[in-house]
Amino acid sequence: MIHFMDLVPGKEYYVQTFDTGEYFKGMKFHDYQEHNSSRPLYDFVNMIFQRTTYFYLFYEDDYYYDPEKIKENAQKARQQMEQRSLDMILKKLVNDDFQWS
C-alpha cells in the first residue's frame, strides 16, 4: 500500500475505497485538491484521478496500490514457491541433508 502523499502525477494506481471497499483499476493520478476550512479538524486532501475521459475523487483514507509492485511481489512469491518445491523434490531424491552449494 502507498501513502496518499507519495502518489506520483501521471502514474497508474489501483485504488480501494475505505468505506465501501470498491476497487478501481487503471486509475492515473492527476493532482491533489486541498480543502482548508476555518476549523482545523476539517482540513483534508482529496486525490484527483483520471481514467479515460472521466475524473474521480478519492480521499486520504482510501487505499492506494502500485500495480508494478504487486506484479513484482507476485513474481517473487512464485519464484520462492518453485525453489521450495525443487528443494523438497531433491531432498526426497538425494537425501534429507541435501543443500545447494
PEBEL-V498565 format. One record per backbone hydrogen bond with DSSP energy under -1.0 kcal/mol. NH is the residue of the N-H (numbers start at 1). CO is the residue of the C=O. E is the energy in kcal/mol with one decimal. If there is no record, write none. Layout:
nh:NH co:CO e:E
nh:NH co:CO e:E
//
This chain:
nh:2 co:64 e:-3.3
nh:6 co:3 e:-2.1
nh:10 co:29 e:-3.3
nh:11 co:8 e:-2.0
nh:13 co:27 e:-3.2
nh:14 co:65 e:-2.6
nh:15 co:24 e:-2.6
nh:16 co:63 e:-2.6
nh:17 co:22 e:-2.5
nh:21 co:17 e:-1.1
nh:24 co:15 e:-3.5
nh:27 co:13 e:-2.2
nh:28 co:50 e:-2.6
nh:29 co:11 e:-2.5
nh:30 co:48 e:-3.1
nh:31 co:48 e:-1.3
nh:33 co:46 e:-2.8
nh:35 co:44 e:-2.6
nh:42 co:39 e:-2.0
nh:43 co:40 e:-1.4
nh:44 co:35 e:-1.8
nh:46 co:33 e:-3.1
nh:47 co:58 e:-2.7
nh:48 co:31 e:-3.2
nh:49 co:56 e:-2.9
nh:50 co:28 e:-2.7
nh:51 co:54 e:-2.3
nh:54 co:51 e:-2.1
nh:56 co:49 e:-3.1
nh:58 co:47 e:-2.8
nh:62 co:59 e:-1.2
nh:63 co:16 e:-3.1
nh:65 co:14 e:-2.9
nh:70 co:66 e:-1.9
nh:71 co:67 e:-2.1
nh:72 co:68 e:-2.3
nh:73 co:69 e:-2.8
nh:74 co:70 e:-2.1
nh:75 co:71 e:-2.3
nh:76 co:72 e:-2.5
nh:77 co:73 e:-2.2
nh:78 co:74 e:-2.2
nh:79 co:75 e:-2.4
nh:80 co:76 e:-2.5
nh:81 co:77 e:-2.2
nh:82 co:78 e:-2.6
nh:83 co:79 e:-2.3
nh:84 co:80 e:-2.4
nh:85 co:81 e:-2.4
nh:86 co:82 e:-2.5
nh:87 co:83 e:-2.4
nh:88 co:84 e:-2.3
nh:89 co:85 e:-2.3
nh:90 co:86 e:-2.7
nh:91 co:87 e:-2.4
nh:92 co:88 e:-1.7
nh:93 co:89 e:-2.0
nh:94 co:90 e:-3.2
nh:98 co:95 e:-1.3
//
